[in-house]
C-alpha cells in the first residue's frame, strides 16, 4: 500500500463504502479521519486536497471542509504556504483521553455486570472469537475495529451510546497509540485474555473482575507508551 511521502504523491487510502443516509461531507470526513487513526496516513505525512478528492471521486470542497474539521480536532496541521500535515501524536492528549475513558468505562462495566442482554453478550463473545482469527491473520486493523465494536456494544447495551460517541470524538490521539501498539505486535494474546476476562465478568456478574480487567486493559497503552516513543519517536510531539 502506498503512503504519501511528499506533496502531490498519491496516497493509498483504505476506502470503505459510503453509509446509508451519509452525506458526501460526512463520508469524506469519516474516511480521512479513519485513515489517520489507523495509521494509513501516519503522523507527520503531508496530505493534499486534490489527491484526496481524486481518490474519493469528489470535489475539493468536502475535502477542504474535512481538513478544517480535522485540524480543529488536532489531527491535521494546516500551515499556510507550507502544506497540510498529519499531526504528530500528543502524549498529554493521549493521557487525558485515557483518563476520561477509564473513568466512564469503569462505571459502564459495573452497570453491565448488574444487567446485560443475552443477545449482546453473545455478540461480545463473537467479537473475541473473531479477534483470535485476526491474530492468526496478523490483521491489526480488523483487530482494532472489532475491539471498538466490542467496547461500543457494552456502552450501547447499558444505554450509554451517546457517551461512547463522545469518547470517540476525543479519543483520536489515544486510538492512534492503540493502533501503533497493535501494528508493533505488542501482546495481542494478552489483549485477548483481557477481553475474555471482561466478557466472563459480565456473564458471571463479577464486578470486581470487571473493574480489575478494565483497569489493566486501558492502562496497557500507557505502560507501552515509553517503548513506543523510543521506537517511533518521529510520530510523537516532544514532551512538554
N, C-alpha and C positions, 0 to 999 in steps of 0.2 A: 504493500500500500504506500502511495506517495504521501509525503507531508510537505508543507510549504517551507521553503528554505529562504526565499527572499521575495521581494515584491514582484508580482507578475508570474510566479511559478504556480502551476496548477496544484490544488490541494485535493488529496484523496479523501473526501468526506465519507463517513458512514451515513448513508441516506436511507431513511425509513419512509414508509408511506404517510401521506397526509391523513390525519384522523378525520372521521366523520364530523361535520359541523365546524371543523377547524378552519379559521381564516388563513389566507396566504401569509399575512403578517405574523400570526401566531405560529404557523408552521415553520417559517424561516427562523424566527427567534428560537423556538424549541429545538430545532435541529442543530443550529450553530452552538447553542448552549450545551446540548448533549455532546457534541464533538469536542468541546473544550473540556467538559468534565471527564469524558472517557479517554482523554489524552490523545485522541486522533489529531487534535490541534494542541500540541504541547506548550507549556509555559515558555514565553519568550519568542515564539514564532510570529512572523509577520503574516497578516491576513489582508486580503484586498477585496473590496466590494465587488469588483467585476468578476473575479474568479468565483466567488460565492454565487453570484447571480447566474453565471453561466452554468455552473453545475446543478443548481436548483431550478434552472429554467424559469427564472423570474426576472423582473426588472431590478434595477439597483435600489429603488425606493424602499421596499421592505427590508432589504439587507442593511441599508443605511440606518433605518429605524431600529433594527435589531442590534446593530453595533452600538447605537446610543444607549439603548436599554442595558446591554451587557456591560458597557462602561460604567453605568450607574451602579451595577452590581459588583464592580471591581473585578470583572472577568476579562475586560479588554482595556488597554491603554491607548487612547487616541491622541497622537502627538502631531499637532499642526506642522505641516511641511516635512514631516518625517515618516508618517505612516501609522498604521494601527497594529498593535502587538497583543498577543495573548498575555494577560497579566501573569507575573510571577506569583507563586503561592505565598500568602501572608500567614506566617505561623501564628501570629496573635489572633487573626480571624479564625484560624483552624481551632485553636483552643477555646475561643469564645463560643463557636458553633457547637463544639463538643460538649461544653458546659450546659448549653441550653437543651440540646438533645438529650443528654443524660438525665437532666432534671425532669423533663417531660416523660421520657420513656420509662424511667423508674416508676412513675405514678401509673402510667398506662398498663405496664405489665402486671402491676398489682391488681388493677381492675380486671385484666384478662384472667388472672388466677381465680378471681371471685366468680366470674361467669364468662363463658366463651362458647359461641355456637359450634356445634359439631361439624357443620359444613366447612366453616373457616378453619377449624382445627385440621381437618383432612387436607385443606389447601396448604397449610403450613408444612405438613408432612410431605406433601408433593414437592414443594419448593426445595426442601432439604434433599430429597432423593434426586432431583434434577441437578442440584449443585454438585452432588457426588459425580454425576456424569460430566459436568463441566471440568472437574479436576482431572478426570481421565482424558478429556479432550484438550486440556490446558487452555480453556476458553475463559479468560478472566473477565472479559466484558460481559458475557452472558451470566457469569457467576455474580457479578456486581448487580446486574439487572434483577436477578432472582432474589438477591439479598434485599434490595429496595422493595420488591414486591412483598416479601415476607414481612418486613417490619411495617410496611404500609397496611398490610392486611390486619395486623394486630391493632393498629390505630383505628382502622375502619370498623372492625368488629366491636370496638369499645366506643363507637360513636364519636371518634375524635379525628375524623378525616380532615377537617379544616386545620387542626393543629399540625397534622402531618404535612399538609400543603405549605403551611407557614415555615416548617422546618426545611422543606425542600428549597424554598427561596433563599434561606440564609446559610444553607449547608454546602454551597458550591465549593468553597475552598477546602472544607473538611472532606467532601466527597472526592475531590481531586487527589488528596493524600491517600484516601482509601483505595482509589483506583491504582495509584502508583504502587501502593503496598501490594496489591494483588498482582500487578504486572511483574513485580520483582519476585513473586513467588514466596512471599513471607507467610508461612504457616497456614496454608489453605486448610489442611486437615484439622488444625486447632479451631478454625472458624466453624467448620462443620460440626465438630464436637460441641462447641458452644451453642450452635443453633439447635442441635438435638436436645441439649440440656434445657434450653429455653422452651422448646415445644413440650418436652416432658413435664416441665414445671407447670405450664399452663394446663396440660391434660390432667395432672395429678393435683392441681390447685396448691402447689407448693410455692408460696410467696417468697420464702427465704431463698430457695434455689433460684427463683426468677430474678430476685434482686442481685444476688451474687453473680449470676451469669451475665446479667445486663451490665453491671459494673466492669467485669473483666472484658466483655465483648467490646464495649465502647471505648475503653481505655487502651485497647491494643494499639490503636493508631498512634496515640500519644507516646506509648512505650517504644514503638518502632520509628518514631519521627526523627530521632537523633541519627540513626543509621541511614535513614532515607536522605537526610540533609547531607550526610557525609558522602553518599554515593551519587546523589543527584543535586548537588549544591546549586547548579546553574538553573534549576527550576524554582528556586526559593529566593524571596527577598532577604537581604541581610537582616539579622536580628537587631532589633532596636535596643 
